[in-house]
């Protein structure tokens, strides 16, 4: 099975995290933490800064590693490094997503998370929210 190496930004602000709804691809409509593929020669942190700029036209600061998720989808294996981040400036533009919501401990289960992101939500509940 093919492995896809990706990163996800858990962008924090005022004890809330940013969730985004995919606007494209096989998982369109599902909720996720924004991010994307790690390109050859990039560190996970470099990929995350680049991907968030491309997907949200936002600048972030990568603060620390939260968890790594390995998940088997039907046609590929996902290896996802997940990092707690903060916005470097208060600008977000949904380029690749249809919606975004700031969620807190009481509302993290209010969206339909993609399967791999469910494990990230559990790590957040244990360590952050």
One Martini backbone bead per residue (centre of mass of N, CA, C, O) as a GRO file, in nm:
protein
  129
    1UNK     BB    1   0.097   0.036   0.022
    2UNK     BB    2   0.070   0.358  -0.005
    3UNK     BB    3   0.254   0.636   0.120
    4UNK     BB    4   0.148   0.941   0.283
    5UNK     BB    5   0.312   1.248   0.356
    6UNK     BB    6   0.194   1.456   0.617
    7UNK     BB    7   0.056   1.767   0.743
    8UNK     BB    8  -0.071   1.938   1.047
    9UNK     BB    9  -0.257   2.219   1.164
   10UNK     BB   10  -0.294   2.338   1.498
   11UNK     BB   11  -0.470   2.619   1.533
   12UNK     BB   12  -0.432   2.855   1.788
   13UNK     BB   13  -0.701   3.040   1.976
   14UNK     BB   14  -0.833   3.096   2.263
   15UNK     BB   15  -0.876   2.779   2.318
   16UNK     BB   16  -0.878   2.725   2.005
   17UNK     BB   17  -0.949   2.552   1.693
   18UNK     BB   18  -0.888   2.493   1.353
   19UNK     BB   19  -1.139   2.407   1.124
   20UNK     BB   20  -1.171   2.235   0.803
   21UNK     BB   21  -1.339   2.218   0.488
   22UNK     BB   22  -1.335   2.035   0.226
   23UNK     BB   23  -1.327   2.133  -0.144
   24UNK     BB   24  -1.188   1.849  -0.231
   25UNK     BB   25  -1.196   1.547  -0.344
   26UNK     BB   26  -1.270   1.248  -0.185
   27UNK     BB   27  -1.312   1.436   0.103
   28UNK     BB   28  -1.535   1.611   0.049
   29UNK     BB   29  -1.672   1.778   0.346
   30UNK     BB   30  -1.463   1.719   0.534
   31UNK     BB   31  -1.296   1.741   0.838
   32UNK     BB   32  -0.993   1.935   0.919
   33UNK     BB   33  -0.663   1.981   0.941
   34UNK     BB   34  -0.458   2.177   0.800
   35UNK     BB   35  -0.257   2.090   0.499
   36UNK     BB   36  -0.001   1.853   0.367
   37UNK     BB   37   0.245   1.770   0.170
   38UNK     BB   38   0.561   1.635   0.171
   39UNK     BB   39   0.842   1.734   0.027
   40UNK     BB   40   1.127   1.688  -0.103
   41UNK     BB   41   1.355   1.826   0.143
   42UNK     BB   42   1.149   1.862   0.366
   43UNK     BB   43   1.027   1.952   0.642
   44UNK     BB   44   0.753   1.952   0.826
   45UNK     BB   45   0.760   2.254   0.896
   46UNK     BB   46   0.799   2.362   0.609
   47UNK     BB   47   0.545   2.235   0.488
   48UNK     BB   48   0.341   2.376   0.672
   49UNK     BB   49   0.396   2.667   0.594
   50UNK     BB   50   0.338   2.630   0.293
   51UNK     BB   51   0.050   2.502   0.302
   52UNK     BB   52  -0.090   2.734   0.458
   53UNK     BB   53  -0.035   2.947   0.250
   54UNK     BB   54  -0.184   2.800   0.011
   55UNK     BB   55  -0.471   2.736   0.164
   56UNK     BB   56  -0.490   3.033   0.360
   57UNK     BB   57  -0.306   3.278   0.335
   58UNK     BB   58  -0.105   3.206   0.582
   59UNK     BB   59   0.076   3.277   0.879
   60UNK     BB   60   0.292   3.069   1.073
   61UNK     BB   61   0.367   2.916   1.389
   62UNK     BB   62   0.567   2.660   1.497
   63UNK     BB   63   0.565   2.514   1.816
   64UNK     BB   64   0.464   2.192   1.828
   65UNK     BB   65   0.448   1.867   1.873
   66UNK     BB   66   0.175   1.643   1.917
   67UNK     BB   67   0.147   1.419   1.672
   68UNK     BB   68   0.126   1.091   1.519
   69UNK     BB   69  -0.044   0.962   1.231
   70UNK     BB   70  -0.161   0.633   1.148
   71UNK     BB   71  -0.355   0.556   0.845
   72UNK     BB   72  -0.588   0.332   0.688
   73UNK     BB   73  -0.696   0.350   0.396
   74UNK     BB   74  -0.811   0.191   0.126
   75UNK     BB   75  -0.554   0.312  -0.084
   76UNK     BB   76  -0.387   0.425   0.178
   77UNK     BB   77  -0.120   0.552   0.373
   78UNK     BB   78  -0.114   0.765   0.657
   79UNK     BB   79   0.138   1.014   0.741
   80UNK     BB   80   0.091   1.239   1.030
   81UNK     BB   81   0.205   1.545   1.119
   82UNK     BB   82   0.133   1.721   1.429
   83UNK     BB   83   0.088   2.081   1.492
   84UNK     BB   84   0.128   2.339   1.694
   85UNK     BB   85  -0.015   2.663   1.621
   86UNK     BB   86   0.020   3.004   1.506
   87UNK     BB   87  -0.058   3.313   1.420
   88UNK     BB   88   0.123   3.579   1.274
   89UNK     BB   89  -0.157   3.665   1.156
   90UNK     BB   90  -0.510   3.774   1.107
   91UNK     BB   91  -0.503   3.587   0.831
   92UNK     BB   92  -0.773   3.431   0.636
   93UNK     BB   93  -0.808   3.222   0.332
   94UNK     BB   94  -1.029   3.023   0.155
   95UNK     BB   95  -0.898   2.823  -0.099
   96UNK     BB   96  -0.953   2.487  -0.024
   97UNK     BB   97  -1.206   2.574   0.144
   98UNK     BB   98  -1.551   2.616   0.258
   99UNK     BB   99  -1.480   2.602   0.573
  100UNK     BB  100  -1.460   2.752   0.910
  101UNK     BB  101  -1.373   2.668   1.259
  102UNK     BB  102  -1.388   2.749   1.595
  103UNK     BB  103  -1.281   2.521   1.848
  104UNK     BB  104  -1.365   2.370   2.147
  105UNK     BB  105  -1.410   2.141   2.385
  106UNK     BB  106  -1.734   2.148   2.331
  107UNK     BB  107  -1.700   2.143   1.980
  108UNK     BB  108  -1.513   1.916   1.847
  109UNK     BB  109  -1.779   1.713   1.787
  110UNK     BB  110  -1.951   1.902   1.562
  111UNK     BB  111  -1.787   1.754   1.342
  112UNK     BB  112  -1.690   1.568   1.044
  113UNK     BB  113  -1.431   1.392   1.072
  114UNK     BB  114  -1.173   1.264   0.956
  115UNK     BB  115  -1.038   0.975   1.050
  116UNK     BB  116  -0.741   1.078   1.116
  117UNK     BB  117  -0.844   1.334   1.295
  118UNK     BB  118  -0.958   1.195   1.545
  119UNK     BB  119  -0.683   1.146   1.689
  120UNK     BB  120  -0.621   1.448   1.724
  121UNK     BB  121  -0.858   1.520   1.902
  122UNK     BB  122  -0.775   1.331   2.134
  123UNK     BB  123  -0.502   1.470   2.190
  124UNK     BB  124  -0.624   1.744   2.257
  125UNK     BB  125  -0.793   1.656   2.501
  126UNK     BB  126  -0.541   1.549   2.666
  127UNK     BB  127  -0.330   1.823   2.619
  128UNK     BB  128  -0.513   2.108   2.565
  129UNK     BB  129  -0.848   2.136   2.607
   0.00000   0.00000   0.00000
